[in-house]
């Protein structure tokens, strides 16, 4: 069974940092672009970042550019999202998902992704 599991969320003060992890089981991440998405209460799910299969190409939402960094370690079947300079508006449940199909280009549209994890809560508050 294909499954992604997120971890690393928590409560952090504005300006703080967190690193989220996304670990795959049941399949290898090597062949899939991986995306991070988030959903705040009362809002639609939005794409945050994406990384291609090699890690050589990344994509970010304008709202997180310069603050978030996505990376992957295929040997560990894991994708990371380093989040710095966090703001209260970053508060949301963060999900990772695998791009449908193999060796596909990155994107931030959630309909192009599957095998969603259960999410990890990130709360930015003083």
C-alpha positions as CSV (number, residue, x, y, z in Angstrom):
1,X,0.0,0.0,0.0
2,X,1.4,3.4,-1.0
3,X,1.6,5.7,1.9
4,X,3.2,9.0,2.8
5,X,3.7,10.0,6.5
6,X,4.4,13.6,7.5
7,X,6.1,14.6,10.7
8,X,7.9,17.6,12.3
9,X,5.0,20.0,12.9
10,X,4.4,21.8,16.1
11,X,3.9,25.2,17.8
12,X,6.5,27.8,17.1
13,X,6.8,31.5,17.6
14,X,6.8,34.0,14.8
15,X,10.2,34.2,13.2
16,X,11.0,30.6,14.2
17,X,11.8,27.5,12.2
18,X,10.5,24.0,11.7
19,X,11.6,21.1,9.4
20,X,8.9,18.8,8.1
21,X,9.6,15.3,6.9
22,X,7.7,13.2,4.4
23,X,8.6,9.5,4.4
24,X,7.2,7.0,1.9
25,X,6.3,3.4,2.5
26,X,5.2,0.9,0.0
27,X,6.9,2.6,-2.9
28,X,10.0,4.5,-3.8
29,X,10.0,8.2,-4.0
30,X,12.8,8.1,-6.6
31,X,10.4,8.2,-9.6
32,X,8.0,10.9,-8.3
33,X,8.0,14.6,-7.9
34,X,6.8,15.4,-4.4
35,X,4.7,18.3,-3.3
36,X,4.0,20.0,0.0
37,X,0.5,21.5,0.4
38,X,-1.2,23.2,3.3
39,X,-4.8,23.9,4.4
40,X,-5.8,26.4,7.0
41,X,-9.2,26.4,8.7
42,X,-11.9,27.7,6.4
43,X,-9.5,27.9,3.4
44,X,-8.8,25.8,0.4
45,X,-5.8,23.5,0.2
46,X,-2.9,25.4,-1.5
47,X,0.4,24.2,-3.0
48,X,3.4,25.3,-1.1
49,X,6.4,23.7,-2.8
50,X,7.4,20.9,-5.1
51,X,10.6,19.0,-5.9
52,X,11.3,16.9,-9.0
53,X,12.7,13.4,-9.0
54,X,16.3,14.4,-9.1
55,X,16.0,17.3,-6.7
56,X,17.4,19.6,-9.3
57,X,14.2,21.5,-9.9
58,X,12.1,23.1,-7.2
59,X,9.0,25.3,-7.2
60,X,7.5,27.5,-4.5
61,X,4.4,29.5,-3.9
62,X,5.0,33.2,-3.8
63,X,4.0,33.4,-0.2
64,X,6.9,31.2,0.9
65,X,9.7,32.1,-1.5
66,X,12.9,32.9,0.3
67,X,11.7,31.4,3.5
68,X,11.0,27.7,2.8
69,X,13.3,25.2,1.2
70,X,12.4,21.8,-0.1
71,X,14.9,19.0,-0.4
72,X,15.0,15.2,-0.8
73,X,17.1,12.3,0.2
74,X,16.1,9.4,-2.1
75,X,18.4,7.0,-0.1
76,X,16.1,7.6,2.9
77,X,12.9,7.8,0.8
78,X,12.3,11.1,2.4
79,X,11.4,14.7,1.4
80,X,12.0,17.6,3.7
81,X,10.5,21.1,4.0
82,X,12.6,23.5,5.9
83,X,10.5,26.4,7.0
84,X,12.2,29.6,8.3
85,X,11.0,33.0,9.3
86,X,7.6,31.6,10.0
87,X,4.6,33.9,10.2
88,X,1.2,33.4,11.8
89,X,-0.3,33.1,8.3
90,X,1.7,29.9,7.8
91,X,-0.5,28.2,10.4
92,X,-2.1,25.2,8.7
93,X,-2.1,21.5,8.3
94,X,0.7,20.5,6.0
95,X,0.5,17.6,3.7
96,X,2.9,15.9,1.3
97,X,1.8,14.0,-1.8
98,X,3.3,12.3,-4.8
99,X,2.9,13.6,-8.3
100,X,0.8,11.1,-10.3
101,X,2.9,9.2,-12.9
102,X,6.6,8.8,-12.9
103,X,9.2,11.4,-13.9
104,X,6.6,14.1,-14.2
105,X,7.4,17.8,-13.9
106,X,6.7,19.7,-10.7
107,X,3.5,21.6,-10.2
108,X,1.4,23.1,-7.3
109,X,-2.0,21.9,-8.4
110,X,-3.3,19.4,-5.9
111,X,-5.4,17.5,-8.5
112,X,-2.1,16.3,-10.0
113,X,-1.1,14.6,-6.8
114,X,-2.1,11.4,-5.0
115,X,-1.0,9.2,-2.1
116,X,-1.7,12.0,0.4
117,X,-0.3,11.7,3.9
118,X,-2.4,12.4,7.0
119,X,-0.9,15.8,7.6
120,X,1.0,17.5,10.3
121,X,-0.2,20.6,12.2
122,X,2.0,23.7,12.1
123,X,0.9,26.6,14.4
124,X,2.8,29.9,14.4
125,X,1.8,32.0,17.4
126,X,3.3,34.0,20.2
